[in-house]
Amino acid sequence: MNSPRAAKRTVTYLHLRQLRTAGREVPEDAPTDNMGIIKMIKQQARASKLDLDHARKEAAIANKKLLAAQKRAEMAEAKAAAVKSKVFAAKQKAAAKAATKAKAVERKRHSVAQAKMEKIKSSGAVTARSLFFQQQKGNGIGLRQLQQQFNSLGAAEKKALVDQAKKNLAKRNEIRQSMKK
């Protein structure tokens, strides 16, 4: 193996063997000299580089498409959430408005009822006892003492209170009749 030809054949054989073990195709008409093998290896490397570049470009395009699809999905999801929140806010606003309107109606109904009651009460006391209590109000006397004073009233004083209470009752009935119309 000391001859240069034998050395050249050994190198050629080793190159072909490396190509086969690396998984590269070695054509049947592969060159047997070192320069031809090196040239073939360079051609295959260029071709694989081109294939690699092409594969990288395709992967980049696919990645861009995937990112764009993800972005569109996120935007659609955000838009759906915004629409959902707008709908929720609109429902809450409508509910609040309805509640406010119901409260206003209730307040008005209550104020009308209160006004009627005040008008009816303006006729005065309709019993002799309540009329007596109204007249004695503010004297600083307790209810028990007022009741004792009312019970100790004479017949003439009670009659005056009863007559006044009857007039007040007549007024009250007139007011009620006027409200019914």
ZAMARGU-4260 file (C-alpha; in steps of 0.2 Angstrom, whole numbers, plus 5000, padded with zeros to 4 digits):
<rodrens>
0) 5000/5000/5000 | 5015/5011/4999 | 5011/5015/4981 | 5003/5032/4977 | 4990/5023/4966
5) 4985/5011/4981 | 4984/5026/4993 | 4972/5035/4980 | 4961/5020/4979 | 4960/5019/4998
10) 4955/5037/4999 | 4942/5035/4986 | 4935/5019/4994 | 4934/5028/5011 | 4925/5043/5003
15) 4912/5032/4995 | 4910/5022/5012 | 4907/5039/5021 | 4894/5044/5009 | 4885/5027/5011
20) 4885/5028/5030 | 4880/5046/5030 | 4864/5041/5021 | 4868/5049/5005 | 4864/5041/4988
25) 4879/5036/4979 | 4875/5034/4961 | 4882/5018/4952 | 4892/5029/4940 | 4900/5038/4954
30) 4918/5044/4951 | 4932/5033/4958 | 4945/5046/4959 | 4947/5058/4974 | 4943/5074/4964
35) 4927/5067/4956 | 4921/5061/4973 | 4925/5078/4981 | 4916/5086/4967 | 4901/5075/4969
40) 4901/5078/4988 | 4901/5097/4985 | 4886/5095/4972 | 4876/5085/4984 | 4880/5097/4998
45) 4874/5111/4987 | 4858/5102/4983 | 4855/5098/5001 | 4858/5116/5006 | 4846/5121/4993
50) 4833/5108/4999 | 4837/5115/5017 | 4834/5133/5012 | 4818/5128/5003 | 4812/5118/5018
55) 4817/5133/5029 | 4807/5145/5018 | 4792/5134/5018 | 4793/5132/5037 | 4794/5151/5039
60) 4779/5153/5028 | 4769/5140/5037 | 4774/5148/5054 | 4769/5165/5047 | 4752/5158/5042
65) 4750/5149/5059 | 4754/5166/5068 | 4742/5175/5058 | 4728/5162/5061 | 4732/5163/5080
70) 4731/5182/5079 | 4714/5181/5070 | 4708/5169/5083 | 4714/5180/5097 | 4706/5195/5089
75) 4689/5186/5086 | 4690/5180/5104 | 4693/5198/5111 | 4679/5204/5099 | 4667/5191/5106
80) 4672/5196/5124 | 4669/5214/5120 | 4652/5211/5113 | 4648/5200/5128 | 4653/5213/5140
85) 4643/5226/5130 | 4627/5215/5130 | 4630/5212/5149 | 4632/5231/5152 | 4616/5235/5142
90) 4606/5222/5152 | 4612/5229/5168 | 4608/5247/5162 | 4591/5242/5157 | 4588/5233/5173
95) 4594/5248/5183 | 4583/5259/5173 | 4568/5248/5175 | 4571/5247/5194 | 4573/5266/5195
100) 4556/5268/5185 | 4548/5255/5197 | 4554/5265/5212 | 4548/5281/5205 | 4531/5274/5202
105) 4531/5267/5219 | 4536/5284/5227 | 4522/5293/5217 | 4509/5280/5222 | 4515/5282/5240
110) 4515/5301/5239 | 4497/5301/5232 | 4491/5289/5245 | 4500/5300/5258 | 4492/5316/5251
115) 4475/5307/5252 | 4478/5302/5270 | 4483/5320/5275 | 4468/5327/5267 | 4457/5315/5276
120) 4466/5319/5292 | 4464/5337/5290 | 4445/5336/5294 | 4450/5333/5312 | 4447/5321/5326
125) 4431/5310/5324 | 4429/5304/5341 | 4427/5314/5357 | 4442/5306/5366 | 4454/5309/5352
130) 4447/5327/5350 | 4450/5330/5369 | 4468/5322/5368 | 4472/5334/5353 | 4466/5349/5363
135) 4476/5344/5378 | 4492/5340/5368 | 4508/5350/5374 | 4503/5352/5392 | 4516/5339/5397
140) 4503/5327/5404 | 4504/5308/5402 | 4492/5297/5393 | 4485/5289/5409 | 4482/5306/5417
145) 4473/5312/5401 | 4462/5297/5401 | 4457/5300/5419 | 4453/5319/5415 | 4443/5313/5400
150) 4433/5301/5411 | 4430/5314/5424 | 4423/5327/5411 | 4405/5332/5414 | 4391/5328/5402
155) 4390/5345/5395 | 4409/5346/5391 | 4408/5328/5383 | 4392/5333/5373 | 4402/5348/5366
160) 4416/5336/5361 | 4404/5323/5353 | 4396/5337/5343 | 4413/5343/5336 | 4418/5325/5332
165) 4402/5323/5323 | 4405/5338/5312 | 4423/5332/5309 | 4416/5315/5304 | 4404/5323/5291
170) 4419/5333/5284 | 4429/5317/5283 | 4415/5308/5273 | 4413/5323/5261 | 4432/5323/5258
175) 4431/5304/5254 | 4416/5306/5243 | 4425/5320/5233 | 4440/5308/5231 | 4430/5294/5223
180) 4424/5305/5209
</rodrens>
